[in-house]
Amino acid sequence: MNEQQSVVTRSAWVDHIPVLWSEPEISPSRRQLVMLLHPFGGSKETMKPMLEELAGLGFVAVSLDAWQHGERRPDNEEDLFERVFGNFRRYMWPILGQTTVDTLRVIDWAIHELKVDPYVQIGGLSMGGDIAVAAAGIDSRIHKVAAVVATPDWLRPDMEDIRQPGTPVPAGEPDAYAAYWYNQLNPLTHLPAYNHHPAIHFICGEEDTHVPPDGALRFQAEMADMYPDHRNTVAVTLIPNMGHRESSQYDLWWPECREWLIQSQMPE
């Protein structure tokens, strides 16, 4: 899967979930799935250039609109930001939780309709990376994760507002619905869910104060303590001088993310 190929890109609805995917024009004999999940405020189209690049390398590359994003957005971007960053736990946790479950549904669909093998790699940027890590905890078909400027800790302690550096984001209080998602899926408090040992690579900005790398480092240490025979399963790379805003410069992290995902080949 090294030479660039011609690709086709299509969209569909999987139940209530809008999906975009790219695949090689000439189908490979073994169809390997890579999923890419977009950041907060983005959409599946945000990932389209990367989907097409992966498809050019021979993969079937899929993205979806997170809940309340893209074709599922109930309000404009400004209202979405104001709502979520006015009460993070109440409004962000359901987005993370619902989209994590939706990811499983899209994997089911891709296996059945796109005829991919049930051996999945998944990557995500920011919120998308949070969801990718959570999905790996509830779906053993996910074998490899690349989580870029993301965290396994949905509490995000010491998080600053990306729009106003130095300003803390109000944590707020979850309602019962939001708390349900956290209690079921938050990766840092569900380490036994990773006993199938997916390889997880966090690519963090060393200067990121919106999604601080501390969560990834704590997850790495606690996973190593729980699973000493698999202590290298979780890796953390800190990119010097990169904050959260700089993650919009894809050349800072995409080459490493891409190489991590495409190195994983399906077992014979």
Sequence and secondary structure as in RCSB ss.txt:
>XXXX:A:sequence
MNEQQSVVTRSAWVDHIPVLWSEPEISPSRRQLVMLLHPFGGSKETMKPMLEELAGLGFVAVSLDAWQHGERRPD
NEEDLFERVFGNFRRYMWPILGQTTVDTLRVIDWAIHELKVDPYVQIGGLSMGGDIAVAAAGIDSRIHKVAAVVA
TPDWLRPDMEDIRQPGTPVPAGEPDAYAAYWYNQLNPLTHLPAYNHHPAIHFICGEEDTHVPPDGALRFQAEMAD
MYPDHRNTVAVTLIPNMGHRESSQYDLWWPECREWLIQSQMPE
>XXXX:A:secstr
  S   EEEEEEEETTEEEEEEEESS  SS  EEEEE  TT  GGGGHHHHHHHHHTT EEEEE  TTSGGG SS
 HHHHHHHHTTSHHHHHHHHHHHHHHHHHHHHHHHHHHS   S EEEEEETHHHHHHHHHHTT TTEEEEEEES 
 S TT TT B TTSTT B       HHHHHHHHHH GGG GGGGTT  EEEEEEETT SSS THHHHHHHHHHHH
H GGGTTSEEEEEETT  SGGGGSGGGTHHHHHHHHHT     
